[in-house]
Amino acid sequence: RATEPPATPAPPEAAASGPAVRSLAECVEIALARHPSVGGADADVEAGRARIGQARSGYLPQLAGSWSSDRRQSSFSARTGGPTTEVASASTAAEQAFYFHQGAVSLSQRLFDFGQTLAQIRAAQARWDSLAAEADTTRAQIVLDVKQAYFGLLAARRLLAVADETVRSLEQQRELARARNEVGFAPRIDVTRSEVQLATAELDQLTARNNVSLAEVTLANALGFEGPLPFDIEDVLVARPASLAEPAALDRAYAARPELRSVLALQRAAEQDVAQRQRELLPSVRADATYGGSTSEFPLAETWRVGAVVDVPLFDGGLTIARIGESRANLHSLRFEEQRLRQQIALEVRQALLDVARAEQAILVTERAAAQARENLQLAEGRYETGVGNVIELVDAQAARASADADRVRALYDQRTAIATLERAIAQELTAP
């Protein structure tokens, strides 16, 4: 006879001697700690921090030293002869090789550049903020992937339990049909129909078992494991209340979404790029000092120089003006990207709210349908046992019961993943799972 829908059986590895059972929160922590995408995002943030240091170096003195030694050769002529020589003068060529040494130390300090360096620093800081927000986006997506994979595994196990129960029930129905056929109370077709239905259920069972294996692999991948899942997970696939008004959800999303923070930071960087390019048209002042010497024999003949240099851009073929135009266009593009992103966020929030509402209603409907299907199966089994019903009625009732139980599992999965998607859309947790 039909029984209540089976609870999800504890898998063998969840026994006392098996691996530990991890909660959803623990799985999220594991993924954030070991997933390579998080490591890559953090490395990008560190690279952005280093670029701030590069920009700040423009405020500091620049010190350089040089030394060179080389072997040189020079030629000269010498006169020979005296008062008694027939030739009044004669010249012979001579060559001499020697080493020549020279060295210098130079110091340069930027004094004033109308804020070019400051704009570069601010742009680097804004881009670092953008990279940090992108890292938060990576983490948020990983959290969503883990939740979907976690509930996907729980749903796959529930569906396998439904398939197992369906096979057991159909085996009982087949034995009942055989017994009735042997005593002449049922035709042979009742037995063959039961066997066909059982074979179909066994095929569904194989598919459900394979889906469990796929779900385990998917969760392991979402957690950052290369091999199989090394632990079991806690079964929390139950209906969860989630109520949030659309205006409040949109306000939360606009305030917290890291994608929006990233594009706003890029806008600030682009504004500083425009300012820095404009200031390239203005003069800059720096102080230079050099000390050194050169000689062919030690000690060196010392030289030094101290002065100030004013660099005045006069004409560069329009290069700076073109760069200013490019920076302004990049800024306009980012502002349009902000508008597009706000529209995308609003769409995601509204879709998530609708999915949550639909899933909550689906849970109520599937619970009612599952209860009715169980009652219908009990009635069909009773009618068949007493000879009032037929095997077609019984098979249909069993199929309806299996379908209703599976629909209820899917409704629970849809609701939990819809809530997870809503939490991703507003970048905040609603309540504890």
C-alpha positions as a Python dict, from the first residue, in 0.01 Angstrom:
ca = {
    (1, 'R'): (0, 0, 0),
    (2, 'A'): (97, 361, -42),
    (3, 'T'): (291, 512, 241),
    (4, 'E'): (391, 864, 338),
    (5, 'P'): (662, 1017, 117),
    (6, 'P'): (998, 891, 238),
    (7, 'A'): (1230, 1123, 416),
    (8, 'T'): (1564, 1168, 251),
    (9, 'P'): (1766, 868, 362),
    (10, 'A'): (2101, 938, 518),
    (11, 'P'): (2364, 827, 271),
    (12, 'P'): (2605, 557, 386),
    (13, 'E'): (2890, 805, 415),
    (14, 'A'): (2689, 1008, 664),
    (15, 'A'): (2702, 734, 923),
    (16, 'A'): (2884, 781, 1249),
    (17, 'S'): (3198, 626, 1106),
    (18, 'G'): (3187, 835, 790),
    (19, 'P'): (3307, 1188, 713),
    (20, 'A'): (3170, 1495, 885),
    (21, 'V'): (2850, 1665, 778),
    (22, 'R'): (2893, 2025, 664),
    (23, 'S'): (2628, 2294, 678),
    (24, 'L'): (2557, 2540, 400),
    (25, 'A'): (2740, 2817, 586),
    (26, 'E'): (3045, 2595, 629),
    (27, 'C'): (3043, 2509, 259),
    (28, 'V'): (3035, 2879, 172),
    (29, 'E'): (3333, 2941, 400),
    (30, 'I'): (3524, 2654, 239),
    (31, 'A'): (3458, 2787, -110),
    (32, 'L'): (3564, 3141, -22),
    (33, 'A'): (3882, 3008, 138),
    (34, 'R'): (4000, 2771, -137),
    (35, 'H'): (3834, 2861, -467),
    (36, 'P'): (4097, 2973, -721),
    (37, 'S'): (3874, 3253, -849),
    (38, 'V'): (3894, 3421, -508),
    (39, 'G'): (4273, 3393, -508),
    (40, 'G'): (4291, 3546, -854),
    (41, 'A'): (4063, 3834, -756),
    (42, 'D'): (4268, 3905, -443),
    (43, 'A'): (4586, 3906, -652),
    (44, 'D'): (4429, 4165, -883),
    (45, 'V'): (4351, 4380, -579),
    (46, 'E'): (4713, 4358, -464),
    (47, 'A'): (4827, 4459, -812),
    (48, 'G'): (4601, 4764, -788),
    (49, 'R'): (4753, 4852, -452),
    (50, 'A'): (5100, 4831, -606),
    (51, 'R'): (4995, 5072, -882),
    (52, 'I'): (4906, 5328, -613),
    (53, 'G'): (5265, 5305, -492),
    (54, 'Q'): (5387, 5356, -847),
    (55, 'A'): (5183, 5675, -876),
    (56, 'R'): (5304, 5805, -537),
    (57, 'S'): (5665, 5762, -643),
    (58, 'G'): (5629, 6080, -849),
    (59, 'Y'): (5633, 6284, -527),
    (60, 'L'): (5962, 6136, -407),
    (61, 'P'): (6319, 6224, -511),
    (62, 'Q'): (6474, 6026, -794),
    (63, 'L'): (6837, 5929, -730),
    (64, 'A'): (7059, 5765, -991),
    (65, 'G'): (7427, 5686, -1022),
    (66, 'S'): (7652, 5590, -1310),
    (67, 'W'): (8013, 5479, -1359),
    (68, 'S'): (8206, 5390, -1669),
    (69, 'S'): (8562, 5285, -1742),
    (70, 'D'): (8700, 5233, -2089),
    (71, 'R'): (9032, 5199, -2264),
    (72, 'R'): (9110, 5469, -2517),
    (73, 'Q'): (9384, 5529, -2769),
    (74, 'S'): (9506, 5863, -2901),
    (75, 'S'): (9771, 5958, -3156),
    (76, 'F'): (10005, 6262, -3167),
    (77, 'S'): (10303, 6384, -3381),
    (78, 'A'): (10654, 6486, -3262),
    (79, 'R'): (10920, 6694, -3451),
    (80, 'T'): (11280, 6563, -3485),
    (81, 'G'): (11607, 6716, -3620),
    (82, 'G'): (11863, 6981, -3526),
    (83, 'P'): (12066, 7259, -3666),
    (84, 'T'): (12294, 7024, -3852),
    (85, 'T'): (12030, 6813, -4024),
    (86, 'E'): (11977, 6853, -4391),
    (87, 'V'): (11606, 6841, -4359),
    (88, 'A'): (11469, 7140, -4178),
    (89, 'S'): (11200, 6940, -4003),
    (90, 'A'): (11045, 6601, -4004),
    (91, 'S'): (10747, 6450, -3819),
    (92, 'T'): (10684, 6105, -3689),
    (93, 'A'): (10354, 5967, -3561),
    (94, 'A'): (10316, 5810, -3214),
    (95, 'E'): (10022, 5641, -3041),
    (96, 'Q'): (9942, 5614, -2672),
    (97, 'A'): (9673, 5395, -2497),
    (98, 'F'): (9521, 5483, -2158),
    (99, 'Y'): (9216, 5418, -1936),
    (100, 'F'): (8948, 5683, -1893),
    (101, 'H'): (8711, 5683, -1593),
    (102, 'Q'): (8402, 5889, -1527),
    (103, 'G'): (8120, 5872, -1273),
    (104, 'A'): (7825, 6078, -1158),
    (105, 'V'): (7540, 6085, -909),
    (106, 'S'): (7223, 6273, -1004),
    (107, 'L'): (6928, 6379, -792),
    (108, 'S'): (6596, 6503, -927),
    (109, 'Q'): (6294, 6627, -733),
    (110, 'R'): (5964, 6734, -880),
    (111, 'L'): (5861, 7064, -724),
    (112, 'F'): (5534, 7158, -890),
    (113, 'D'): (5325, 7007, -1170),
    (114, 'F'): (4982, 7166, -1124),
    (115, 'G'): (4843, 6846, -968),
    (116, 'Q'): (4938, 6594, -1239),
    (117, 'T'): (5088, 6351, -989),
    (118, 'L'): (4801, 6397, -745),
    (119, 'A'): (4551, 6313, -1021),
    (120, 'Q'): (4748, 6000, -1107),
    (121, 'I'): (4742, 5889, -742),
    (122, 'R'): (4369, 5949, -711),
    (123, 'A'): (4303, 5759, -1033),
    (124, 'A'): (4509, 5464, -908),
    (125, 'Q'): (4321, 5467, -576),
    (126, 'A'): (3986, 5469, -757),
    (127, 'R'): (4090, 5177, -976),
    (128, 'W'): (4201, 4990, -665),
    (129, 'D'): (3852, 5047, -521),
    (130, 'S'): (3707, 4910, -843),
    (131, 'L'): (3922, 4598, -822),
    (132, 'A'): (3816, 4545, -461),
    (133, 'A'): (3452, 4569, -569),
    (134, 'E'): (3517, 4322, -851),
    (135, 'A'): (3666, 4083, -595),
    (136, 'D'): (3344, 4117, -394),
    (137, 'T'): (3151, 4038, -712),
    (138, 'T'): (3356, 3722, -757),
    (139, 'R'): (3285, 3617, -399),
    (140, 'A'): (2913, 3686, -437),
    (141, 'Q'): (2895, 3471, -750),
    (142, 'I'): (3082, 3189, -578),
    (143, 'V'): (2838, 3203, -287),
    (144, 'L'): (2546, 3177, -530),
    (145, 'D'): (2711, 2888, -715),
    (146, 'V'): (2766, 2703, -387),
    (147, 'K'): (2406, 2753, -278),
    (148, 'Q'): (2268, 2634, -609),
    (149, 'A'): (2497, 2330, -611),
    (150, 'Y'): (2421, 2256, -243),
    (151, 'F'): (2045, 2259, -293),
    (152, 'G'): (2089, 2080, -624),
    (153, 'L'): (2255, 1790, -445),
    (154, 'L'): (1985, 1781, -178),
    (155, 'A'): (1713, 1784, -444),
    (156, 'A'): (1887, 1507, -640),
    (157, 'R'): (1899, 1291, -329),
    (158, 'R'): (1532, 1357, -258),
    (159, 'L'): (1442, 1263, -613),
    (160, 'L'): (1647, 946, -580),
    (161, 'A'): (1453, 863, -263),
    (162, 'V'): (1128, 914, -456),
    (163, 'A'): (1255, 687, -733),
    (164, 'D'): (1359, 420, -481),
    (165, 'E'): (1020, 429, -313),
    (166, 'T'): (847, 410, -651),
    (167, 'V'): (1046, 99, -744),
    (168, 'R'): (965, -67, -411),
    (169, 'S'): (597, 12, -448),
    (170, 'L'): (586, -118, -806),
    (171, 'E'): (761, -437, -700),
    (172, 'Q'): (487, -493, -445),
    (173, 'Q'): (224, -424, -709),
    (174, 'R'): (388, -672, -947),
    (175, 'E'): (389, -942, -679),
    (176, 'L'): (26, -867, -603),
    (177, 'A'): (-61, -896, -974),
    (178, 'R'): (125, -1226, -1000),
    (179, 'A'): (-52, -1365, -696),
    (180, 'R'): (-391, -1263, -829),
    (181, 'N'): (-306, -1404, -1172),
    (182, 'E'): (-199, -1736, -1027),
    (183, 'V'): (-534, -1783, -853),
    (184, 'G'): (-728, -1662, -1155),
    (185, 'F'): (-842, -1328, -1014),
    (186, 'A'): (-641, -1117, -1262),
    (187, 'P'): (-542, -1159, -1627),
    (188, 'R'): (-184, -1203, -1741),
    (189, 'I'): (-182, -852, -1885),
    (190, 'D'): (-193, -714, -1531),
    (191, 'V'): (139, -883, -1463),
    (192, 'T'): (304, -767, -1785),
    (193, 'R'): (177, -412, -1739),
    (194, 'S'): (319, -405, -1386),
    (195, 'E'): (652, -536, -1513),
    (196, 'V'): (667, -271, -1785),
    (197, 'Q'): (590, 1, -1533),
    (198, 'L'): (855, -138, -1298),
    (199, 'A'): (1118, -143, -1573),
    (200, 'T'): (1041, 221, -1652),
    (201, 'A'): (1073, 310, -1284),
    (202, 'E'): (1405, 127, -1260),
    (203, 'L'): (1535, 329, -1553),
    (204, 'D'): (1423, 648, -1378),
    (205, 'Q'): (1602, 522, -1068),
    (206, 'L'): (1926, 483, -1263),
    (207, 'T'): (1890, 836, -1397),
    (208, 'A'): (1822, 972, -1048),
    (209, 'R'): (2126, 793, -909),
    (210, 'N'): (2343, 936, -1185),
    (211, 'N'): (2203, 1282, -1116),
    (212, 'V'): (2314, 1249, -754),
    (213, 'S'): (2668, 1172, -868),
    (214, 'L'): (2664, 1469, -1105),
    (215, 'A'): (2533, 1696, -829),
    (216, 'E'): (2812, 1584, -596),
    (217, 'V'): (3073, 1662, -862),
    (218, 'T'): (2913, 2001, -924),
    (219, 'L'): (2920, 2091, -556),
    (220, 'A'): (3280, 1976, -521),
    (221, 'N'): (3376, 2197, -814),
    (222, 'A'): (3188, 2495, -669),
    (223, 'L'): (3379, 2447, -344),
    (224, 'G'): (3714, 2442, -523),
    (225, 'F'): (3789, 2070, -489),
    (226, 'E'): (3950, 1889, -780),
    (227, 'G'): (3848, 1546, -654),
    (228, 'P'): (3522, 1408, -515),
    (229, 'L'): (3331, 1576, -236),
    (230, 'P'): (3521, 1484, 84),
    (231, 'F'): (3226, 1521, 322),
    (232, 'D'): (2850, 1496, 344),
    (233, 'I'): (2615, 1793, 369),
    (234, 'E'): (2332, 1884, 600),
    (235, 'D'): (1980, 1843, 461),
    (236, 'V'): (1807, 2182, 486),
    (237, 'L'): (1582, 2148, 182),
    (238, 'V'): (1270, 2282, 351),
    (239, 'A'): (1042, 2572, 274),
    (240, 'R'): (1182, 2901, 401),
    (241, 'P'): (984, 3224, 443),
    (242, 'A'): (1115, 3521, 248),
    (243, 'S'): (926, 3847, 232),
    (244, 'L'): (1071, 4167, 88),
    (245, 'A'): (896, 4457, -81),
    (246, 'E'): (1022, 4561, -421),
    (247, 'P'): (1116, 4922, -326),
    (248, 'A'): (1318, 4801, -27),
    (249, 'A'): (1485, 4533, -238),
    (250, 'L'): (1585, 4785, -506),
    (251, 'D'): (1722, 5027, -245),
    (252, 'R'): (1932, 4750, -93),
    (253, 'A'): (2059, 4641, -432),
    (254, 'Y'): (2158, 4990, -545),
    (255, 'A'): (2340, 5049, -217),
    (256, 'A'): (2520, 4716, -189),
    (257, 'R'): (2580, 4563, -532),
    (258, 'P'): (2956, 4542, -587),
    (259, 'E'): (2918, 4572, -965),
    (260, 'L'): (2769, 4919, -918),
    (261, 'R'): (3042, 5018, -673),
    (262, 'S'): (3299, 4904, -927),
    (263, 'V'): (3166, 5115, -1212),
    (264, 'L'): (3129, 5420, -986),
    (265, 'A'): (3493, 5381, -882),
    (266, 'L'): (3595, 5357, -1247),
    (267, 'Q'): (3406, 5681, -1311),
    (268, 'R'): (3610, 5853, -1041),
    (269, 'A'): (3926, 5717, -1199),
    (270, 'A'): (3819, 5842, -1541),
    (271, 'E'): (3750, 6189, -1398),
    (272, 'Q'): (4103, 6198, -1259),
    (273, 'D'): (4236, 6081, -1595),
    (274, 'V'): (4071, 6381, -1761),
    (275, 'A'): (4217, 6616, -1499),
    (276, 'Q'): (4563, 6466, -1535),
    (277, 'R'): (4556, 6494, -1915),
    (278, 'Q'): (4444, 6857, -1896),
    (279, 'R'): (4727, 6944, -1658),
    (280, 'E'): (4978, 6800, -1902),
    (281, 'L'): (4923, 7123, -2098),
    (282, 'L'): (5066, 7324, -1805),
    (283, 'P'): (5432, 7374, -1707),
    (284, 'S'): (5610, 7163, -1448),
    (285, 'V'): (5907, 7252, -1231),
    (286, 'R'): (6178, 7022, -1100),
    (287, 'A'): (6513, 7062, -929),
    (288, 'D'): (6820, 6877, -1058),
    (289, 'A'): (7160, 6824, -898),
    (290, 'T'): (7456, 6631, -1034),
    (291, 'Y'): (7795, 6553, -884),
    (292, 'G'): (8067, 6358, -1060),
    (293, 'G'): (8402, 6360, -1226),
    (294, 'S'): (8622, 6215, -1497),
    (295, 'T'): (8990, 6151, -1546),
    (296, 'S'): (9249, 5921, -1696),
    (297, 'E'): (9440, 5911, -1369),
    (298, 'F'): (9302, 5916, -1017),
    (299, 'P'): (9184, 6125, -836),
    (300, 'L'): (8889, 6232, -1049),
    (301, 'A'): (8851, 6583, -1173),
    (302, 'E'): (8532, 6677, -984),
    (303, 'T'): (8235, 6852, -1141),
    (304, 'W'): (7892, 6945, -1001),
    (305, 'R'): (7578, 7116, -1112),
    (306, 'V'): (7265, 7239, -929),
    (307, 'G'): (6970, 7395, -1100),
    (308, 'A'): (6599, 7414, -1164),
    (309, 'V'): (6423, 7305, -1481),
    (310, 'V'): (6091, 7431, -1609),
    (311, 'D'): (5927, 7207, -1868),
    (312, 'V'): (5680, 7398, -2083),
    (313, 'P'): (5480, 7200, -2340),
    (314, 'L'): (5453, 7407, -2654),
    (315, 'F'): (5338, 7177, -2930),
    (316, 'D'): (5306, 6799, -2949),
    (317, 'G'): (5110, 6763, -3267),
    (318, 'G'): (4776, 6753, -3082),
    (319, 'L'): (4865, 6439, -2887),
    (320, 'T'): (4760, 6573, -2546),
    (321, 'I'): (4436, 6719, -2679),
    (322, 'A'): (4350, 6384, -2837),
    (323, 'R'): (4424, 6206, -2509),
    (324, 'I'): (4193, 6445, -2326),
    (325, 'G'): (3918, 6364, -2574),
    (326, 'E'): (3976, 5992, -2526),
    (327, 'S'): (3957, 6023, -2147),
    (328, 'R'): (3633, 6220, -2167),
    (329, 'A'): (3482, 5962, -2400),
    (330, 'N'): (3581, 5686, -2157),
    (331, 'L'): (3409, 5877, -1877),
    (332, 'H'): (3089, 5914, -2082),
    (333, 'S'): (3098, 5542, -2162),
    (334, 'L'): (3122, 5455, -1792),
    (335, 'R'): (2824, 5677, -1713),
    (336, 'F'): (2617, 5493, -1971),
    (337, 'E'): (2744, 5166, -1824),
    (338, 'E'): (2614, 5279, -1485),
    (339, 'Q'): (2268, 5336, -1633),
    (340, 'R'): (2273, 4996, -1801),
    (341, 'L'): (2387, 4830, -1482),
    (342, 'R'): (2113, 4994, -1275),
    (343, 'Q'): (1854, 4869, -1522),
    (344, 'Q'): (2007, 4520, -1512),
    (345, 'I'): (2005, 4518, -1131),
    (346, 'A'): (1640, 4626, -1124),
    (347, 'L'): (1553, 4348, -1368),
    (348, 'E'): (1738, 4087, -1162),
    (349, 'V'): (1569, 4199, -840),
    (350, 'R'): (1220, 4196, -991),
    (351, 'Q'): (1274, 3857, -1154),
    (352, 'A'): (1404, 3713, -828),
    (353, 'L'): (1106, 3847, -634),
    (354, 'L'): (867, 3696, -888),
    (355, 'D'): (1049, 3363, -877),
    (356, 'V'): (1032, 3356, -497),
    (357, 'A'): (660, 3431, -500),
    (358, 'R'): (591, 3168, -764),
    (359, 'A'): (798, 2908, -581),
    (360, 'E'): (615, 2971, -254),
    (361, 'Q'): (281, 2919, -427),
    (362, 'A'): (416, 2611, -603),
    (363, 'I'): (510, 2457, -268),
    (364, 'L'): (153, 2493, -142),
    (365, 'V'): (10, 2347, -462),
    (366, 'T'): (253, 2053, -476),
    (367, 'E'): (198, 1969, -109),
    (368, 'R'): (-175, 1949, -172),
    (369, 'A'): (-123, 1750, -491),
    (370, 'A'): (113, 1507, -315),
    (371, 'A'): (-139, 1445, -37),
    (372, 'Q'): (-417, 1385, -290),
    (373, 'A'): (-194, 1154, -496),
    (374, 'R'): (-110, 944, -189),
    (375, 'E'): (-476, 913, -99),
    (376, 'N'): (-564, 825, -458),
    (377, 'L'): (-297, 553, -461),
    (378, 'Q'): (-427, 405, -137),
    (379, 'L'): (-777, 392, -284),
    (380, 'A'): (-652, 235, -608),
    (381, 'E'): (-456, -30, -417),
    (382, 'G'): (-759, -113, -206),
    (383, 'R'): (-984, -137, -509),
    (384, 'Y'): (-736, -363, -690),
    (385, 'E'): (-690, -592, -391),
    (386, 'T'): (-1064, -638, -358),
    (387, 'G'): (-1107, -695, -731),
    (388, 'V'): (-1306, -377, -792),
    (389, 'G'): (-1032, -181, -967),
    (390, 'N'): (-798, -274, -1251),
    (391, 'V'): (-425, -256, -1300),
    (392, 'I'): (-447, 47, -1529),
    (393, 'E'): (-606, 246, -1249),
    (394, 'L'): (-339, 127, -1010),
    (395, 'V'): (-50, 206, -1243),
    (396, 'D'): (-186, 553, -1316),
    (397, 'A'): (-225, 621, -944),
    (398, 'Q'): (132, 512, -877),
    (399, 'A'): (265, 730, -1158),
    (400, 'A'): (64, 1026, -1029),
    (401, 'R'): (201, 976, -679),
    (402, 'A'): (562, 960, -801),
    (403, 'S'): (513, 1268, -1015),
    (404, 'A'): (354, 1463, -728),
    (405, 'D'): (636, 1375, -489),
    (406, 'A'): (896, 1477, -746),
    (407, 'D'): (713, 1803, -815),
    (408, 'R'): (718, 1884, -445),
    (409, 'V'): (1094, 1829, -429),
    (410, 'R'): (1145, 2052, -731),
    (411, 'A'): (925, 2320, -578),
    (412, 'L'): (1139, 2320, -263),
    (413, 'Y'): (1454, 2340, -474),
    (414, 'D'): (1311, 2623, -683),
    (415, 'Q'): (1217, 2820, -371),
    (416, 'R'): (1557, 2788, -205),
    (417, 'T'): (1748, 2872, -522),
    (418, 'A'): (1511, 3163, -591),
    (419, 'I'): (1588, 3300, -244),
    (420, 'A'): (1960, 3254, -308),
    (421, 'T'): (1926, 3441, -637),
    (422, 'L'): (1736, 3721, -462),
    (423, 'E'): (2009, 3746, -200),
    (424, 'R'): (2263, 3772, -481),
    (425, 'A'): (2054, 4038, -651),
    (426, 'I'): (2037, 4258, -339),
    (427, 'A'): (2388, 4159, -218),
    (428, 'Q'): (2256, 4079, 129),
    (429, 'E'): (2142, 3776, 324),
    (430, 'L'): (1772, 3776, 409),
    (431, 'T'): (1763, 3535, 702),
    (432, 'A'): (1964, 3243, 825),
    (433, 'P'): (1911, 2929, 610),
}
